Amino acid sequence: EVAQGLSKLKAKPVVQARVDELAAKCNEGELTEAERKEYETYVQVGNIFALLKAKAKKIVADSSNS
């Protein structure tokens, strides 16, 4: 049950919009130092959640095959 919940986890639209905004500014080389730190934090958190979601999806898939 927990694994299923984690596998469906998504960022809130307002957070995703901010990440998209920072990503666009990063691609243009226009981030301020504060924005760069903020963006790096979002990227790190995103990576952690991606790993958790991948593991959760594997657990769900494995439990479906049992």
Residue frames relative to the residue before (quaternion, step in Angstrom):
aa qw qx qy qz dx dy dz
E 1.0000 0.0000 0.0000 0.0000 0.00 0.00 0.00
V 0.6650 0.4807 -0.2945 0.4900 3.58 0.92 -0.90
A 0.6455 0.5244 -0.3186 0.4548 3.56 0.96 -0.88
Q 0.6414 0.5159 -0.3296 0.4624 3.58 0.99 -0.78
G 0.6443 0.5210 -0.3153 0.4627 3.57 1.01 -0.80
L 0.6654 0.5003 -0.2995 0.4661 3.57 0.93 -0.89
S 0.6591 0.5346 -0.3194 0.4217 3.57 0.95 -0.84
K 0.7167 0.4255 -0.2445 0.4955 3.59 1.23 -0.44
L 0.4046 0.7511 -0.4433 0.2751 3.56 1.31 0.01
K 0.0276 0.7852 -0.6166 0.0488 3.57 -0.97 0.94
A 0.5498 -0.5892 0.4738 0.3550 3.55 -1.22 0.48
K 0.5493 -0.5771 0.4813 0.3654 3.55 -1.18 0.57
P 0.6299 -0.5723 0.3642 0.3783 3.60 -1.05 0.68
V 0.6477 0.5155 -0.3344 0.4505 3.61 0.96 -0.76
V 0.6431 0.5011 -0.3214 0.4817 3.59 1.05 -0.72
Q 0.6576 0.5069 -0.3140 0.4604 3.58 0.92 -0.89
A 0.6253 0.5361 -0.3344 0.4580 3.58 1.02 -0.75
R 0.6556 0.5019 -0.3111 0.4706 3.59 0.99 -0.83
V 0.6367 0.5150 -0.3273 0.4715 3.58 0.97 -0.82
D 0.6492 0.5168 -0.3133 0.4618 3.59 0.95 -0.87
E 0.6385 0.5266 -0.3160 0.4638 3.57 1.01 -0.85
L 0.6821 0.4775 -0.2849 0.4749 3.57 0.90 -0.94
A 0.6255 0.5395 -0.3374 0.4514 3.59 1.02 -0.75
A 0.6512 0.5092 -0.3142 0.4669 3.57 0.95 -0.85
K 0.6623 0.4911 -0.3055 0.4763 3.59 0.94 -0.87
C 0.6216 0.5394 -0.3359 0.4581 3.57 1.06 -0.75
N 0.6589 0.5171 -0.3040 0.4540 3.58 0.94 -0.90
E 0.7012 0.4325 -0.2524 0.5075 3.57 1.15 -0.60
G 0.4542 -0.6990 0.4402 0.3337 3.59 1.29 -0.09
E 0.5273 0.6735 -0.3676 0.3649 3.58 1.19 0.54
L 0.4119 0.7158 -0.4805 0.2952 3.61 1.17 0.32
T 0.3859 -0.6527 0.5912 0.2750 3.54 -1.14 0.69
E 0.6804 -0.4663 0.3496 0.4443 3.59 -1.24 0.18
A 0.6535 0.5082 -0.3133 0.4654 3.60 0.94 -0.85
E 0.6580 0.4984 -0.3069 0.4738 3.59 0.97 -0.84
R 0.6176 0.5449 -0.3459 0.4495 3.59 1.02 -0.75
K 0.6626 0.4942 -0.3011 0.4755 3.58 0.93 -0.89
E 0.6383 0.5227 -0.3189 0.4665 3.57 0.99 -0.86
Y 0.6694 0.5058 -0.2899 0.4603 3.57 0.90 -0.96
E 0.6409 0.5219 -0.3217 0.4619 3.58 0.95 -0.86
T 0.6315 0.5242 -0.3300 0.4663 3.57 1.03 -0.76
Y 0.6484 0.5071 -0.3180 0.4705 3.58 0.92 -0.88
V 0.6521 0.5140 -0.3178 0.4578 3.59 0.95 -0.85
Q 0.6583 0.5043 -0.3130 0.4630 3.59 0.91 -0.87
V 0.6617 0.4872 -0.3036 0.4823 3.59 0.90 -0.89
G 0.6341 0.5365 -0.3222 0.4542 3.58 1.00 -0.81
N 0.6466 0.5165 -0.3163 0.4638 3.57 1.00 -0.80
I 0.6399 0.5157 -0.3202 0.4711 3.59 0.98 -0.83
F 0.6806 0.4778 -0.2936 0.4715 3.58 0.88 -0.90
A 0.6124 0.5440 -0.3543 0.4512 3.60 1.03 -0.67
L 0.6537 0.4992 -0.3111 0.4762 3.58 0.98 -0.80
L 0.6523 0.5123 -0.3117 0.4635 3.59 0.94 -0.89
K 0.6617 0.5049 -0.3049 0.4628 3.57 0.95 -0.89
A 0.6449 0.5202 -0.3269 0.4545 3.59 0.97 -0.83
K 0.6633 0.4879 -0.3047 0.4788 3.58 0.94 -0.85
A 0.6419 0.5219 -0.3226 0.4598 3.58 0.98 -0.82
K 0.6493 0.5132 -0.3191 0.4618 3.60 0.94 -0.84
K 0.6351 0.5182 -0.3256 0.4713 3.57 1.05 -0.77
I 0.6419 0.5145 -0.3272 0.4649 3.60 0.93 -0.83
V 0.6525 0.5060 -0.3117 0.4702 3.60 0.94 -0.89
A 0.6683 0.4952 -0.3024 0.4656 3.58 0.90 -0.90
D 0.6602 0.5073 -0.3090 0.4597 3.58 0.94 -0.88
S 0.6707 0.4888 -0.3048 0.4673 3.60 0.98 -0.80
S 0.6236 0.5315 -0.3390 0.4624 3.60 1.14 -0.53
N 0.6850 0.4827 -0.2669 0.4759 3.57 1.16 -0.67
S 0.5961 0.5895 -0.3648 0.4051 3.62 1.19 -0.20
